[in-house]
């Protein structure tokens, strides 16, 4: 169990170090300026920049060493939970986590076939106007040349500045650049690495995080690195004596699985280092966007400090103009004016007064081979329909395309991006630079608001239409026109209050210069779609409005 002398010594040394760091903790140094580190200051002074509202669509490289096993998201946590499918896979393919922990997977991540220029060219063709690089995940590994955290992609694994390389190539392609930070939860998320098997021949023997010290690395690939800095130290360790898997799983759910944004009182050094690492990230790479995988903001005052520093730094960088975007989740209504709300794998049911974003993925957040083998990725049409609904309600879509550990994407993902690009090339006019119209659309299909509800999205009918607008042009997206030769748009009837004082001058499909035949009755606008209707995709009507 956890009562051998080495484990006791490790815990005592760690607690002493934490105590010393807590004593000497200081206020975070941030750049002074217009924004103070308070929600009130953000809410009163922030305005979302036009570049973000115009861009509408971004692509995300949600890429870490957790892609190496090709088993999916949260591998670094699940591999330490006996009974978990990741644990079974890990034991079979790499060895038992007492001997081969996740730090060894970090070392296996070589990104040997990564061609970021080729990938960015494909992302750009697919229609992305901004690109986001994952800077660190819950596994507490920095994908950049981190000044404050030695467990990073320059020292370990790829031996490359992943974020720095992405940043240069994105900007070279004329794309805005963002980073995503998920590491604020590492202090509790990674605590499974300090656990043990409940059953079997190794029952009670703690996993690698509970036993390894910096001194153990002498003569090994990780010499000079401290495993405790990666695994965050024994903050919430599972107690001795649990001898069945269900009880252990229940314990994890009630303790280290609890999703909290509060800073860990037992490890204030973690919060201090998180701030320094994040400040280093934004100062070094000067992103246009910072994505936090957090509800509201992470780690109390540290999160507020980072946002104020980022905003003020961005104003200084852009000659007095704020061009920065910060996204986070589950915001209170008043907070949505201070940063941009992100809705993970979800939607809004109505037009939002402030810009917002959905983040989603065509498969699993970290590369999962079974998605490829079963051909279960989302289709371009599914993503197009989601994008249209989101944009019609004042939102953006940030889409992850999973990358394998070697730095490549598979042939199905390449085909997906190529097909998406073909649609965007013709119909992007109705997406980019648009704003919501007076209503988001019409039709019987209602989209449920909230996170993690993509699977609840119903099939759209041929009566479902979504609108966007730009100057005197209205774009009408026909969400399902596969069985219809006629569009019937009730919002554009002569007696509709929505077009009071406006007349329809011209209607055509995007991608075609041929005028369509139409007539306007008191109750609707009826359009003959003719044989030009692109039945295999989502048709977009361009409607020019004028004044009487």
N, C-alpha and C positions, 0 to 999 in steps of 0.2 A: 504494500500500500504506500501511502505518502509519508511514511515515518522513518525512512532511512536517513542517515546523517547528511548525505549530499543534498537531498531535497530540502531538509530543514535549513541547512546552511544557505542554500540558494534563496529561500524565502526571506531569511533574516537579512542577508546582504541587500536584497531588493528593497525591503521595507526601510532599511537605513538610508539607502540612496533616495527613495521617495521622500522621506522625512526631511533630508537635507535640501532637496529641491523645493519642497513646499515652503521651507523657512525662507529661502532666498528668492521666491517667486516675486516678480515685479510686474507693474502694469505694462500692458503691451504698447509698444511704440508704433504709432501710426502717423501718416502724413496729415497734417492739419489742413483744413479747407472748409468748403461749404457744408460738407456732410459731417455731422457728429455721430458717434457710435450709438445711436438710439433709433428705435422704430419711428418715433415722432419726427425726427429729422429726415429719415428716408421718405416717410409718407408726405411730408410737406414740400420736399425739394426735388423728388425724383420725377423724371419724365422719360418714358421709354423712347429710345432713339428710333428715328425713321428707318435706319438701315435694317433693324430687326423686324419692324412691322412690314417692310417691303420684301424681305427675303423669303419668308414663309416656310422654307424647306431647308433643313440641314441634315447632314449625315454624320454619324457618330461611330468612332472606332472604340468600342467597349472591349478593350483588349488588354489582358494581363496573362500571367503565368497560369491562371486557372483555365486558359484555353488549351494548354498542353495536353491534358488527359482526354480532351474532346468529349467530356461528359456533361457539361452544362454549368449553370450558375451555382455559386456558393459551394463549389467543390472544396475549397480550403477549410471550410467549417465542417461540412458533412463527412469528410474523410476521417474525422476524429470522433464520429458517433457510431458506435457499434450497432449494427442492424440497418444502418443507412446504406443505400445502394452505392454511394461513393466510397464508403468504408470498404465494402466488399470488393469493389473494383480496384481500389488502391492496394489492398493486401494481396490480391491476385497478381497485379501487374507491376507493383513497385516494392512491396514489402510492408511489414507491420509498422504502424506509425510510432512505435517506440524507437524504431531504428531509422525509418525513412519518413521524415515529416515533410510538411509543406515547404520548408526552406530548401529542401532538395529539389522540389518541383521548380522553385524559382531559378535554381541553377540549371535545370534542364531546358528552360525557356531560352532559345538561341535566336529566334527570329531570322533564321539563316537564309530564307528565301523572300524576305520582305522587300518589296519594291514600292516604296511610298509614292514615288512620282507616277507610276503606272496606275496605282489605286486611285490617287487623287484625280487623275485625268478621267477615270471612269466615274467617280463620284460627281465630278463637274458635269459630265455628259448626262448623268441621270437627273440633273436639275438642281443639285444642292448649291445654295448660295452661301452657306456657312458650314464649317467643319468643326467638330468637337473631338478632342483627344482625351481619353481617360488618363488622368494624372495619377490617381491611386484609388484602390478599391478597399473593401473592408479587410482585405488580407495585409494591409499596412505596408505595401511595397510601392515606392515612388518610381514612376516611369519617366523620370527626368534627372538631371544632374543636381541632385538635392544637396544643399550645403549643410543641412541639419540632420539628415537621415542617411546613414551609410547603406542601408538596404534599398538600393536603387538600381535602375537599369543600366547605369554607367559602370557600376562596380560589380554587379552580379547578373548572370544570365546573358541578355543580348549584348551587353557591354556597349550600349548605344544610348544617346540622349533621345529617347522616343518622342517626347513632347517637343523638344527643340527641332527635331527633323520634320515632324508633322507641321509645326508652325511655319517654318520657312517655305515648305512646299505649298501649303494652303494659301499663303499670302502671294506667292509667285503666280498662283492660278486665279488671283483676284477674289479669293473667298475670305470672308470674315472667319476669325479663329476663336475657338473656345476651349476650355478645359473643364473636365468634370472631377469633382473631389468627393470621394465616398469614405474617406478614412476616419471620419469622426466617430464611427461606430466600432472601430477595430478593438477598442479597449474591452468591450463585452462580447462582440461577435466572435472573436478569435479565442475565447476562453476554453472552448472545447479541446484545444491543443494541450491543455493542462490536465485533461481527464484520463480515463483508463478504461480498459475492457471490463465489463461486468461479468462476463461468462467466458469459459474456455481456458486454455492452458496459460494465457498471459493475463488472466483476470487480476485486477488490482495493481498492475504495474503501470506507472504513469507514462504518458506519451512524451515525445521528445522535448516539448516546450518546458516541461516540469523538471527536466534534469540537465539540460545543456547550459553551459556558461561560456563566456568569451574565451576562457583558458582552454576549453575543450577543442577549440579550433586550431590549435597549434599543429602545423604540418598538414592541414587539410585545406580544401578549396576555400573555406570560409575563414581562414586565419585573419584575425584582426576585427572580425565582425562579432557582435554580441547578439545571440539568438533572442535574448530577452527584449531587445529593442524592436525586433520584428514582431514577436508574439505579444508584446505590450506588458509583460509581467503578470504574476498571479493575482489578478484583481477580484475575480469571482470564481474561485476554483471549486469544483465539485468535491464534496466531503468524502472521506473514506467510508467504506462499508456498504456501498450500494452494489447489490449483487444480481440485479436483473435489469434487462435493457429498457423495459417500459418505465420503470422507476427513474432510471437515468434520463430518459427522454423527457419525462415530466419535469424533472429537476431543471434541465436546460431551458425548457419552455418558460418556466416560472422565474428564472434567474438571468442567465446570460443571453437569452433570446428576447428579452423584453426590449422593445424599441424605444429608447429614451434619448432625448436631445440634451439632457442635463450633463454637465461635466462631472467626471468621476471624482468624488471627494476623496477616495482612497488613493488616487493617483493624479494629483494636480500637475505633475510633470508631463503627463500625457497631453493635457490641454495646452500647456505652455509650448510644448514641442509642435503640437498640431498648428498652433498659430504661426510659429516661426517657419514651418514647412510651407504653409499656405501663402504666407507673405512672400517668401522666397519664390514661390511659383508665379505669383502675379507680377512681382517686380522683374523677374528674369525674362518672362515670355510675353508680358504685356498683352494678355488676351482681351478680346472684345467681349467675351461672355465667360462667366463662371457659373457652372451648374453644381449645386449642392444636393446630394442625395439625402436630404434631411427634411423633416417636418418643421416649418418655419425656418429657423437657422440653427446651425450646430453649436453645441457647447457653450451656451449662455453668452456671456459678454465677449468671449473670444470670437464668436461668429459675427456679432455686431461690429467689433473692431475691424475685422477683415473686410466687411462690406464697405464701411466708411473709408478705410484705407484704399480700397480698390476704386471706389467712386472718385475720391479726391485725386488719386494718381492718374486716373483716366482723364479727368478734366485738365490736369497739368499737361498731359501728353498731347491733348487735342486742342491746345491753345484756348482754353476756357470753356470748351463745349463738352458736355457729358455724352459719351458714345458707348457707355458700359451697360451690360445686361447681367443681372444676377438672377438665377432661377432657384426656387426651392418649392416644397410641396406643402399641401394642407394649410394654406394661409388663411388667417382670419380675414374677413371682408375688408377691413381698413388697411391691412398689410399689403393688399394687392396693388396699391398705388405706390408702394415703396420698393418692391422688387417684383419680378415676373413669376407668376405661379406656374408650376409644372404639374401636369396631371399624368402620372405614370400609367401607361397602357389604358388610357381612358379618354373621356370626352366631356364636353359641356352640352347641356340641353338647350342653351340659349346664347344669344350674343352677349359677350362679356364687355363691360365698359372699359376694361384695361386689357392690354395685350397679354396673352398667355401662351403656353406651349404644352403640347403632348409629347412625351418621349415614349417611343415604342421600338420594337425590334421585329425583324421578319422571322426570327426563330427564338432561340434562347439567348439570354444576355451574354453568357460566355459560350463559345462555340461548342455545339453538341452534334457529334457525328450522326446520331440517329435521325436528326432532322433532315440531313442530306439523304441518308439511306432510305428513309421512308417518304421522301419528297413532300415533306410537310411544311415547308416554308410558306409564309403568306404569299399570295400572288400579287403581281403589279396592280391588278384591278382592285383588290382589297385595299391596298395602300392608297391608291388614287381616290377611292371613295372616302376613305378616312380623311385624307388630306383635304378634300373638298369640303366635307362637313366641318372640319376644324377651321379652315380659313374663312368659311362663311360666317363663323361666330367669333371672328377677331383673333384666331389663334395661329400658331405655327406648329409644324411637325418636325421633331428631331428623330431620325430613324437610324437605328443601329443595324449594321451589316456585320454579322459575326466573323471574326478573323481567326484562322487556325494558329496554333503556336508557332509555326514556321513563318508566319507573316503573310500567308496567301489566303485568298477566298476561293471557294469551290466553284465549279463550272455552273451550278444552278444559280449561285449568287451573281455571277457575271452576267448570265442571261437575264436574271431579274433586273439588274441595273440597266442593261441595254434596252430592255422593253419599256422600263419606266422612262428612260430618256427619250425614247421615240414618242411617247405620249406627251411628255413635257415640252418637247421641241415644238409641237404643234399647238398645244393648249395652254402652255405656261403663261401666255398673255392674260388669261383669266385668273391666274394665281398670283403672280409676282406684282408687287406694287399696288395691289387692290385693297379696298376697305370693305367692311360689311355694308350691305344695303340696308334699307329700312326694316326688312325682315330677313332672317337667314334662309328662308325657303318656304316650301309648301308641300303638302302630301301627307299621307297617313302614317308614315313611319317616324316614330319618335325615338330619339337617341337618349339613352339614360346617362345622367351626369355621374361623374365620380371616377375614382381610380380602379384599375384592374377589372374593367368590365368589357373589354374588347369582345370576349366570347358571347356577350349578350346582344351584340349588334345584330339586328334583324336584316333580312334581305330587303333591299329597297324595291319599291314597286315602280311601275311606269308612270305613276302620278307624283312621285317624289322628285322635287326640284330644289336645288340650292343656288343661291345668288351671291355674286360679288360685284363690286362696282369700282369704276375708275373714271373720274371726270363725268362726261356725258354718256358713258357706255355702261350698260348692264350686261353681265355675263350670267347666263342661265345654264346650269349644269343638269343635264338629264341623267338621273342616277340609275335608271334602268330603262333603256329604250330598245331593248332587244326584240320586243314583240309589237312595237308601235310604229306606225308611219305618220302619226300626227302628234304634235305636242299641244297640250291644252293647259295654258298657264293662267290660272284664275287671278293671280295677283296683278295681272296686267290688263284686266278688262277695263272698258271705258269708265265704268262707275266705281272703279277701285280708288280708294283714297290714297293708295300708295303712289300713284302716278298723276295725281291731281295737278293740272296745269302743264303736263308734258305730253308730247305725242311721239309715236314710234315712227322713225324715219327709215330704218333699214334693219334687216335681219339676215344673218348668214352664219354658217358653221365656221368656227375657227379652222384655219387650214384650207379654206375654199373662198374664192372670190365670187362665187355664184350666189345671186340673191335668191332667197326662198320665198315661196308664195305664202301669204298669211292674210288673215282678216281679224279684226278686233270687234268683238261683240260687247254688249254691255257687261257681260259676266266674265269674259275671258279673252285671252289672245290665242288664236288657233293657228298653228303653223304646220304647213305640209312639209314633212321632213324629206320627202323624195327618196331617191335611191342613193343619195350621198351620205345618208346616215351611217356613221361608222359603228355598225351593230356590235362589233366585237369589243368595243371599249365604251367609255363614258363620253357622250356627245356634249359639246359645249356650243351654245348659241351666243353669238355676239349681237346685242340689240342696241342700236344707236337711238338715243332719246333726244328730242328737241323740244322747243317751247312753241306753244300756239301763238 
